Amino acid sequence: MMPPVYELLRDSATVVSIVGDRISAHGDIQQPATRPYITWQVVSGSAENGIDDLPDIDFLQVQVNCWHQTDAGVRALVQAVRAALEPYAQVASYPVDQREVETRLYWIAIQFDWWLHR
């Protein structure tokens, strides 16, 4: 089971007002991409195993990467992403807050923990 990251971000009017449809899975987006944009990927996961039955819940850690040309813009994008996803997943960490060397884009990553029924 995969979390509905794309669908939830696409359904957020605030997120769409910032990035349009530039939301891409697997941590990758075709370059040169129109900016700003969002990439996301599953970084780890496991099944919640029991003794007597098949697992009915999967635990997934998903990293959502926010990319923007300005510091203020990336911070607004992070707030919009968090508002769109936090009703469905728990914010676990912010593992990246930097300026990407090659593109000079501001980059903030948010890691979400998801528990999904199978």
Secondary structure as UniProt FT lines:
FT   HELIX           5..10
FT   HELIX           13..19
FT   TURN            20..21
FT   STRAND          23..24
FT   TURN            26..27
FT   STRAND          37..47
FT   STRAND          57..68
FT   HELIX           71..85
FT   TURN            86..88
FT   STRAND          90..99
FT   TURN            101..103
FT   STRAND          106..117
//
